[in-house]
């Protein structure tokens, strides 16, 4: 694990520490959780883009009505 240094307003840092403490976590722990969620969002977008590229050759040909899409 690597260390990160960043700058923020002192009042915001203290407020974030109090919030983390109320959740029985550390500010570092909350930041790691946020970083994980943030990078997962980007990963999902990249997966979607890759899927769209792979399906680029598919042509639906027509628009379907709601009842047509729900037929089984």
C-alpha positions as CSV (number, residue, x, y, z in Angstrom):
1,X,0.0,0.0,0.0
2,X,1.2,3.5,-0.9
3,X,0.8,6.8,1.0
4,X,-0.9,9.8,-0.6
5,X,-0.5,13.4,0.5
6,X,-3.2,15.9,-0.4
7,X,-4.3,19.3,0.7
8,X,-7.7,20.3,1.9
9,X,-9.4,22.9,4.1
10,X,-8.6,22.3,7.8
11,X,-12.3,22.5,8.8
12,X,-13.3,20.0,6.2
13,X,-10.7,17.6,7.3
14,X,-11.8,17.9,10.9
15,X,-15.4,17.4,9.9
16,X,-14.5,14.4,7.8
17,X,-12.6,12.9,10.8
18,X,-15.6,13.3,13.1
19,X,-17.8,11.7,10.5
20,X,-15.4,8.8,10.1
21,X,-15.3,8.4,13.8
22,X,-19.1,8.3,14.1
23,X,-18.9,5.4,11.6
24,X,-16.2,3.7,13.6
25,X,-13.7,4.2,10.8
26,X,-10.7,6.2,10.1
27,X,-10.4,9.0,7.5
28,X,-7.8,6.9,5.6
29,X,-10.2,4.0,5.6
30,X,-13.1,6.1,4.2
31,X,-10.8,7.4,1.6
32,X,-9.7,3.9,0.6
33,X,-13.4,2.9,0.3
34,X,-14.1,6.0,-1.9
35,X,-11.1,5.3,-4.1
36,X,-12.2,1.7,-4.6
37,X,-15.7,2.9,-5.6
38,X,-14.3,5.6,-7.8
39,X,-12.1,3.3,-9.8
40,X,-14.8,0.7,-10.1
41,X,-17.1,3.3,-11.8
42,X,-14.4,3.9,-14.4
43,X,-13.9,0.2,-14.9
44,X,-17.6,-0.2,-15.6
45,X,-17.5,2.6,-18.1
46,X,-14.5,1.0,-19.9
47,X,-16.3,-2.4,-19.9
48,X,-19.4,-0.8,-21.4
49,X,-17.3,1.0,-24.1
50,X,-15.6,-2.3,-25.0
51,X,-19.0,-4.1,-25.2
52,X,-20.3,-1.4,-27.5
53,X,-17.3,-1.7,-29.8
54,X,-17.8,-5.5,-29.9
55,X,-21.5,-5.1,-30.8
56,X,-21.0,-2.3,-33.3
57,X,-21.9,-4.7,-36.2
58,X,-25.4,-5.5,-34.7
59,X,-28.2,-3.7,-36.4
60,X,-31.6,-3.8,-34.7
61,X,-33.4,-2.7,-37.9
62,X,-36.5,-1.4,-36.2
63,X,-37.8,0.1,-33.1
64,X,-39.8,-2.2,-30.9
65,X,-42.9,-1.3,-28.9
66,X,-42.9,-2.0,-25.2
67,X,-45.3,-5.0,-25.5
68,X,-43.1,-6.4,-28.3
69,X,-40.0,-6.2,-26.1
70,X,-41.8,-7.9,-23.2
71,X,-43.2,-10.8,-25.3
72,X,-41.8,-14.2,-24.3
